[in-house]
Amino acid sequence: VQLVESGGGLVQAGGSPRLSCAASGLIFDDYAIAWFREAPGKEREGISCWRSSDGDTYYAPSMKGRFTISSDNAKNTVDLQMDNLEAEDTAVYYCNAYDREWYWGQGTQVTVSS
């Protein structure tokens, strides 16, 4: 299984970047894709999760409102739309997949400048 994140970079405060996770090699039809982030000096935290079987989504309570997870069938990706970013959102953002086992992408850096 390979997960490749894209869409990170330097963003101005208030910006709304969109991250994409391209997954390949998944075996089962029923799997989940999630987004996590790890800020400097902090533990990795979950943001949101998407389930392939029914498109159901889950958001961590602290992430509701400014983050939206969705699947893009045309690009075959699971995307994370991030709105109105703040400096505290600076982190490495990781894509995670559960397909009877856990898999991680290499991460993409998002830096928010104020």
C-alpha positions in Angstrom: 0.0 0.0 0.0 1.3 3.4 -0.9 -0.1 6.8 0.3 1.1 10.0 -1.3 0.1 13.4 0.1 0.2 16.6 -1.9 -0.9 20.2 -1.7 1.2 21.4 1.3 3.4 24.4 1.3 3.6 28.0 2.6 0.2 29.5 3.2 -0.8 33.0 4.5 -3.0 33.2 7.5 -6.6 33.0 6.4 -5.8 30.9 3.4 -7.7 27.8 2.4 -5.4 25.1 0.9 -6.5 21.7 -0.1 -4.5 18.5 0.5 -4.8 15.3 -1.5 -4.1 11.7 -0.6 -3.6 9.3 -3.4 -3.8 5.7 -2.2 -2.7 2.6 -4.2 -2.5 -1.1 -3.4 -5.4 -1.3 -1.1 -6.8 -4.8 -1.1 -10.2 -4.6 0.5 -13.2 -2.7 -0.8 -14.1 -1.5 2.7 -11.3 0.7 4.0 -10.9 4.1 5.7 -8.7 7.1 4.9 -7.9 9.6 7.6 -5.9 12.8 8.0 -3.7 13.5 10.9 -1.3 16.3 11.7 1.8 16.7 13.9 2.8 20.2 15.0 6.3 21.0 16.3 6.7 19.8 19.8 3.2 18.3 19.9 1.8 14.8 19.5 0.2 13.6 16.3 -3.5 14.3 16.4 -6.4 13.1 14.2 -8.4 15.5 12.1 -10.9 13.5 10.1 -11.7 10.1 8.6 -13.6 8.9 5.5 -15.0 5.4 5.0 -15.1 4.0 1.5 -18.1 1.7 2.0 -20.6 4.4 2.5 -18.7 7.7 2.4 -19.4 8.3 6.0 -17.1 10.9 7.7 -15.9 11.7 11.2 -14.3 14.8 12.6 -12.4 15.2 15.8 -14.4 17.7 17.9 -11.7 20.3 17.8 -11.4 20.1 14.0 -15.1 20.6 13.1 -15.9 23.7 11.1 -12.6 24.5 9.3 -11.7 21.1 7.9 -13.7 19.1 5.3 -12.8 15.6 4.1 -14.1 14.3 0.8 -13.3 11.8 -2.0 -12.5 12.9 -5.5 -13.5 10.1 -7.8 -12.0 11.8 -10.9 -8.5 12.1 -9.2 -9.0 8.9 -7.1 -7.9 10.8 -4.0 -9.3 11.6 -0.6 -8.9 15.4 0.0 -8.8 17.6 3.0 -10.1 21.1 2.5 -8.7 23.5 5.1 -10.2 26.9 5.6 -9.2 30.1 7.4 -5.9 28.7 8.5 -4.0 30.1 11.5 -0.4 30.0 12.5 -1.3 27.2 15.0 -2.3 25.0 12.1 1.4 24.8 11.0 2.2 21.1 11.0 3.1 18.1 9.0 -0.1 16.6 7.7 -0.3 12.9 7.2 -2.6 10.6 5.3 -3.5 7.3 7.0 -5.3 4.3 5.6 -6.8 1.3 7.4 -7.2 -1.8 5.2 -7.1 -4.5 7.9 -3.7 -2.9 8.7 -2.5 0.6 9.2 -0.5 2.5 6.6 1.0 6.0 6.7 2.0 8.5 4.0 5.3 10.4 4.2 3.5 13.6 5.2 3.3 17.1 3.7 4.4 20.2 5.4 1.9 23.1 5.8 3.4 26.3 7.1 1.0 29.2 7.9 2.6 32.6 7.9 1.0 35.4 9.9 
